[in-house]
Amino acid sequence: MLPPPETLRTKSLRVMCDGSGAVPAALGHPRVYLHIDDSGFVDCGYCDRRFILEGGPADLPEPPEAS
């Protein structure tokens, strides 16, 4: 089973994604600029990373981890 895509919370409606993070940017994907709309989130079309607007409609508390 694949792990869920990475989720990042942001205070900005406009975000940049290049697929880096745990890897150098050279191993990521082309830099893209994304806009968070009324849904409160946007997903990167290359790496499926999700950007959630802090305090927006998609900013829900995380469920407790199962033990």
C-alpha positions, 0 to 999 in steps of 0.5 A: 500500500502506498503512503498518502501524499504529503500535506502542507499547511500554508498561510498563502493562497499562492504556493510553489511546488517543485517536488523537493522536500526530503530530496534535492530540488534537482530530483523533483519536478519542474517548478509550478505555481498553484492557487488555492481556491474556495475549496481551501486546498490545491493538489500538485499535478506532478507529485500529488502534494496537497497544500491546505490554507490555514484556517480555510474550509479544508483545514480540519483537525487531524484524526487521532492515530489508531493504536 
